[in-house]
Amino acid sequence: MPKSFERTPSVEKKEKSPEQVKEEESLGLVREIEEIKERMTKEGETIEGYQEITKLLKEIESLYGKPKVEWEKIEGLEKILSKDFEDTIYKPGFSPTGDKIMVREGDRSLKIYDLKGNEIFSKDFGEKIHSPTFSPTGDKIMVREGARSLKIYDLKGNEIFSKGFEKDIYDFSLSPTGEEIMVEGGLGLQIYKIKGQERK
């Protein structure tokens, strides 16, 4: 009579998680790198060998990708303003009082917002503008238009100082009182009153 056998219960194969698959793939790539290093130790270093290692390292990096930082979730940070613009913005900066921000949008547009995102100043210029900056008191802004023109406005958009130069100007700054400006450029160093009269 044939001997009966008990049926062995089948073992279900557990599916690997995506993280386990990544880890196995990356370990395999690491082993390949070690083999290349070992080969170069015996046979000598080659450019091709290093190129292979670089390629494998990039494959490992692509498995995990670059970490994305979610700033809103970092302890100690609270987002108080988020704003999109139609054109690329450059050099955003706070006013000295900390309650306004100024941005250059594109090459010829200057805008100022409060911290709620309300626009309080907007001006378009005929030429590319450079180095817009607040006065120390935060109630005026100074900007270079083109290469040879320096202008100052109040926050209502009124021009209160304008001067053209015969040569390019490179740097400028407002005095702590905001009543005088210093200009450095092809004409040397000069200081002007806001009214536009040069000091001797």
Secondary structure, 3 states (H helix, E strand, C coil): CCCCCCCCCCCCCCCCCHHHHHHHHHHHHHHHHHHHHHHHHHHCCCHHHHHHHHHHHHHHHHHHCCCCCCHHHCCCCCCCCCCCCCCCEEEEEECCCCCEEEEEECCCEEEEEECCCCEEEEEECCCCEEEEEECCCCCEEEEEECCCEEEEEECCCCEEEEEECCCCEEEEEECCCCCEEEEEECCEEEEEECCCCECC
